[in-house]
């Protein structure tokens, strides 16, 4: 296994993101349609935060019920900026896969946004990406 391979070699760059002014119902629908549990939130090209399906569940109380009612609750209860987590662990595009493994090893997080020197979102790496890389080494 290569010890210093850059994270950019395994990160996903074709990301689905949402903007800080987007309605929460649209974010919830995009997550449901895409089959993922976290949405990266951007302000322009800069990473602003992350919203999880658990965050949406806490706000809506109607999660999985009538879609119109859930959308109304989501869009009129709290804003994206109030709901999103902003204290995110990120990686620089200059860091290595080994660095990601070190972060993932504690088991607290399973995805890391990758940003450039200006704080712009350039990719995402997950534990699944790292495991796929390890699998391909053997």
C-alpha positions in Angstrom: 0.0 0.0 0.0 1.3 3.5 -0.9 1.9 5.4 2.3 1.7 8.9 0.9 -1.0 8.7 -1.7 -3.1 11.9 -1.9 -6.7 11.8 -0.7 -7.6 13.3 -4.1 -7.0 9.9 -5.7 -10.0 8.3 -4.0 -12.3 11.2 -3.1 -15.7 11.8 -4.8 -15.7 15.0 -6.8 -19.2 14.7 -8.4 -21.0 15.9 -5.3 -24.6 16.7 -4.6 -24.7 19.8 -2.4 -27.2 22.3 -1.2 -27.0 26.0 -0.7 -27.5 27.7 2.6 -30.7 29.4 1.3 -32.3 26.2 -0.1 -35.5 25.1 1.6 -35.1 22.2 4.0 -37.8 20.2 2.2 -35.7 20.3 -1.0 -32.6 19.0 0.9 -34.6 16.2 2.5 -36.0 15.2 -0.9 -32.6 15.2 -2.5 -31.2 13.1 0.3 -34.1 10.6 0.0 -33.8 10.4 -3.8 -30.0 10.1 -3.7 -30.1 7.5 -0.9 -27.6 9.3 1.3 -27.8 10.5 4.9 -25.8 13.7 4.9 -25.9 16.8 2.7 -23.0 19.2 2.4 -24.1 22.8 2.5 -22.2 25.4 0.6 -22.2 29.2 0.4 -21.0 29.8 -3.2 -18.1 27.4 -3.5 -17.2 27.4 0.2 -18.2 24.6 2.6 -20.6 26.1 5.1 -21.9 23.0 7.0 -23.6 19.7 6.9 -27.1 18.5 7.6 -27.9 14.9 8.5 -31.1 12.9 8.1 -31.1 12.8 11.9 -31.1 16.6 12.0 -34.1 16.7 9.7 -35.9 14.1 11.8 -35.4 16.1 15.0 -37.0 19.2 13.3 -39.8 17.6 11.3 -41.3 15.1 13.8 -43.2 14.0 10.7 -40.4 12.3 8.9 -41.7 9.6 6.5 -45.4 10.7 6.9 -47.4 12.9 4.4 -44.8 14.6 2.2 -46.7 17.9 2.0 -47.0 18.1 5.8 -43.4 17.2 6.3 -42.2 19.8 3.8 -44.3 22.5 5.5 -42.8 21.7 8.9 -39.3 21.6 7.5 -39.6 24.9 5.5 -41.3 26.9 8.3 -39.7 25.7 11.5 -36.0 26.3 11.1 -33.5 27.5 8.5 -30.7 25.6 6.9 -28.2 27.8 8.7 -29.8 27.2 12.1 -29.9 23.4 11.6 -26.6 22.6 9.9 -23.5 21.6 11.8 -20.7 24.1 11.1 -17.9 22.6 13.3 -16.9 20.0 10.7 -13.7 18.0 10.5 -12.4 18.5 7.0 -9.3 17.4 5.0 -7.1 19.5 2.8 -6.7 18.2 -0.8 -2.9 17.9 0.0 -3.5 15.3 2.8 -3.1 11.6 2.3 -5.3 8.5 2.5 -3.3 7.6 5.6 -4.4 10.8 7.2 -8.1 9.9 6.5 -7.6 6.5 8.0 -6.3 8.1 11.1 -9.3 10.3 11.4 -11.8 7.5 10.6 -10.1 5.1 13.1 -11.8 6.7 16.1 -15.2 5.7 14.7 -16.9 9.0 15.3 -17.3 10.1 11.7 -17.7 8.3 8.4 -17.2 11.1 5.9 -14.8 14.0 5.4 -15.3 17.0 3.2 -12.2 17.9 1.3 -11.4 21.6 0.8 -8.8 23.6 -0.9 -6.7 26.3 0.6 -9.5 28.8 0.1 -12.0 26.7 2.0 -13.8 25.7 -1.2 -15.4 22.3 -1.3 -13.5 20.1 -3.8 -14.6 16.6 -2.8 -15.7 14.1 -0.2 -14.1 11.0 1.1 -15.9 8.3 3.1 -15.0 5.2 5.0 -16.4 3.3 2.0 -13.9 5.0 -0.3 -11.0 4.1 2.0 -12.2 0.5 2.3 -12.4 0.2 -1.5 -8.9 1.6 -1.8 -7.6 -1.0 0.7 -9.5 -3.8 -1.1 -7.9 -2.8 -4.4 -4.4 -3.1 -2.9 -4.8 -6.8 -2.2 
